[in-house]
């Protein structure tokens, strides 16, 4: 599927061209799973001073089950997965899933450190917002960890506002999580 509404695709970074695509194949979802696993490794390091926090969040979110069934969790009709590719290498990902009532939830926005600094995270976030809007959603929500300061700044600049928790997390996790929403 082409993201033709997004100006400037593909993007030229030096001599390498980055291309954003909607995940559709088993190989696409396998690459998405690899990035999700890398994302969780990154979070284990970032939240190293909070032993058990990332394990608890991942357990509550059912990440192990999610990884076994990505197409049904983040593919049509339940959602959509977008990935940036540099040649054949996946360099970033994001997805949304349907929460019901016209609300989509942004999930798994991640650009590995080695690919950061070129605006890929913002492009992914903007693209998933536009895809959800084009797919008929009227609002988007997301949650993130309290140490994701860079992401929270980006979300605010995109019009996301803090909101009350919309997922029933255990009370001991809530002090470490932030919740955001915006109209589409």
DRENKELO-230540 format. One line per 3 residues: number of its first residue (from 1); for each residue x, y, z of C-alpha. Coordinates in Angstrom, 1 decimal, padded with zeros to 4 digits. Layout:
% DRENKELO-230540
NUM> X,Y,Z ~ ...
This chain:
% DRENKELO-230540
1> 000.0,000.0,000.0 ~ 001.3,003.4,-000.9 ~ 001.3,006.4,001.4
4> 001.0,008.8,-001.5 ~ -000.7,011.5,000.6 ~ 002.5,012.0,002.6
7> 004.7,014.5,000.7 ~ 008.3,013.7,-000.1 ~ 008.1,009.9,-000.1
10> 010.6,008.3,-000.3 ~ 013.0,010.5,001.7 ~ 016.6,010.9,000.7
13> 019.0,010.7,003.6 ~ 022.5,011.3,002.2 ~ 022.7,008.7,-000.6
16> 020.3,006.3,001.0 ~ 016.6,006.4,000.4 ~ 014.2,005.7,003.3
19> 010.8,004.3,002.3 ~ 007.7,004.1,004.5 ~ 005.4,001.1,003.8
22> 002.4,-000.5,005.4 ~ 003.2,-003.9,006.7 ~ 001.3,-006.6,004.7
25> 003.5,-009.7,004.5 ~ 004.7,-012.2,007.0 ~ 008.3,-010.9,006.4
28> 007.1,-007.4,007.2 ~ 005.6,-008.5,010.5 ~ 008.7,-010.6,011.3
31> 010.7,-007.4,010.9 ~ 008.2,-005.5,013.0 ~ 008.6,-008.2,015.7
34> 012.4,-007.7,015.6 ~ 012.1,-004.0,016.1 ~ 009.6,-004.5,019.0
37> 012.1,-006.8,020.7 ~ 014.8,-004.3,020.2 ~ 012.5,-001.6,021.6
40> 011.9,-003.6,024.8 ~ 015.7,-004.1,025.2 ~ 016.1,-000.4,024.9
43> 013.4,000.2,027.5 ~ 015.0,-002.3,029.9 ~ 018.2,-000.2,029.7
46> 016.4,003.1,030.1 ~ 014.3,001.9,033.0 ~ 017.1,-000.1,034.6
49> 016.7,001.8,037.9 ~ 013.1,000.4,038.2 ~ 013.6,-003.4,038.4
52> 010.6,-005.2,037.1 ~ 008.8,-002.2,035.6 ~ 009.2,-003.1,032.0
55> 008.5,-006.8,032.7 ~ 005.2,-005.7,034.4 ~ 004.2,-003.4,031.6
58> 005.0,-006.0,029.0 ~ 003.1,-008.6,030.9 ~ 000.1,-006.4,031.4
61> 000.1,-005.5,027.7 ~ 000.5,-009.2,026.7 ~ 003.6,-008.5,024.6
64> 004.5,-012.2,024.3 ~ 001.1,-013.1,022.9 ~ 001.3,-009.9,020.7
67> 004.6,-011.0,019.2 ~ 003.0,-014.4,018.2 ~ 000.1,-012.7,016.5
70> 001.1,-009.3,015.1 ~ -001.0,-009.3,011.9 ~ -004.3,-009.8,013.8
73> -003.3,-007.3,016.5 ~ -001.9,-004.5,014.3 ~ -003.1,-005.4,010.8
76> -006.5,-005.0,009.1 ~ -009.2,-004.8,010.3 ~ -007.9,-004.3,013.9
79> -005.2,-001.8,013.0 ~ -002.3,-000.9,010.8 ~ 001.5,-001.1,011.0
82> 003.8,001.3,009.3 ~ 007.5,000.7,008.9 ~ 010.4,002.7,007.5
85> 012.9,000.8,005.4 ~ 016.4,001.7,004.3 ~ 016.9,-000.6,001.5
88> 016.0,-004.0,003.0 ~ 016.7,-002.9,006.5 ~ 013.8,-001.9,008.8
91> 014.8,001.4,010.5 ~ 011.6,002.3,012.4 ~ 008.0,001.3,013.1
94> 004.7,002.4,014.5 ~ 001.2,000.9,014.6 ~ -002.3,001.7,015.7
97> -005.1,-000.5,016.9 ~ -008.8,000.0,017.2 ~ -010.0,000.8,020.7
100> -013.6,001.1,019.6 ~ -015.9,004.1,019.5 ~ -013.8,005.7,016.7
103> -010.6,005.8,018.8 ~ -007.3,004.4,017.6 ~ -004.3,003.7,019.9
106> -000.8,004.5,018.8 ~ 001.5,001.6,019.7 ~ 005.2,000.6,019.3
109> 006.7,003.8,017.9 ~ 010.4,003.0,017.8 ~ 013.4,004.1,015.8
112> 016.7,002.4,016.9 ~ 019.3,004.8,018.3 ~ 021.6,004.1,015.3
115> 018.9,005.6,013.0 ~ 017.8,008.5,015.2 ~ 018.4,012.2,014.4
118> 016.8,012.3,010.9 ~ 013.2,012.8,011.9 ~ 012.1,009.3,011.3
121> 010.2,009.1,014.6 ~ 008.2,012.2,013.8 ~ 007.5,011.1,010.3
124> 006.2,007.7,011.6 ~ 004.0,009.4,014.3 ~ 002.6,011.9,011.8
127> 001.9,009.1,009.2 ~ 000.1,006.9,011.7 ~ -002.1,009.8,012.8
130> -002.9,010.5,009.1 ~ -003.5,006.8,008.4 ~ -005.9,006.5,011.3
133> -007.8,009.7,010.2 ~ -008.0,008.3,006.6 ~ -009.3,005.0,008.0
136> -012.2,006.9,009.7 ~ -011.0,007.2,013.3 ~ -011.9,010.5,015.1
139> -009.4,010.3,018.0 ~ -006.1,008.8,018.9 ~ -004.7,007.8,022.3
142> -001.4,006.6,023.5 ~ 000.5,005.7,026.6 ~ 004.2,006.0,027.3
145> 006.7,005.7,030.1 ~ 007.6,008.7,032.2 ~ 011.2,008.7,031.1
148> 010.3,009.0,027.4 ~ 010.7,012.8,027.5 ~ 011.7,013.1,023.9
151> 008.6,011.3,022.7 ~ 006.3,013.3,025.1 ~ 007.7,016.6,023.7
154> 007.0,015.4,020.2 ~ 003.5,014.3,021.0 ~ 002.7,017.7,022.6
157> 004.0,019.4,019.4 ~ 001.6,017.2,017.4 ~ -001.4,018.3,019.4
160> -001.6,015.4,021.9 ~ -002.8,016.4,025.4 ~ -002.5,014.6,028.7
163> -005.5,012.5,029.5 ~ -006.7,010.1,032.2 ~ -005.6,006.5,031.9
166> -007.8,004.7,029.3 ~ -006.3,001.3,030.0 ~ -006.8,-000.5,033.3
169> -003.2,-000.8,034.4 ~ -002.3,-002.0,037.9 ~ -002.1,000.9,040.3
172> 001.5,000.3,041.1 ~ 002.4,001.0,037.4 ~ 000.4,004.2,037.0
175> 002.9,006.6,038.6 ~ 005.4,005.7,035.8 ~ 003.1,006.0,032.9
178> 001.7,009.0,030.9 ~ -001.4,009.0,028.8 ~ -002.2,011.3,025.9
181> -005.0,011.9,023.4 ~ -005.9,014.1,020.4 ~ -008.7,014.5,018.0
184> -008.2,013.5,014.4
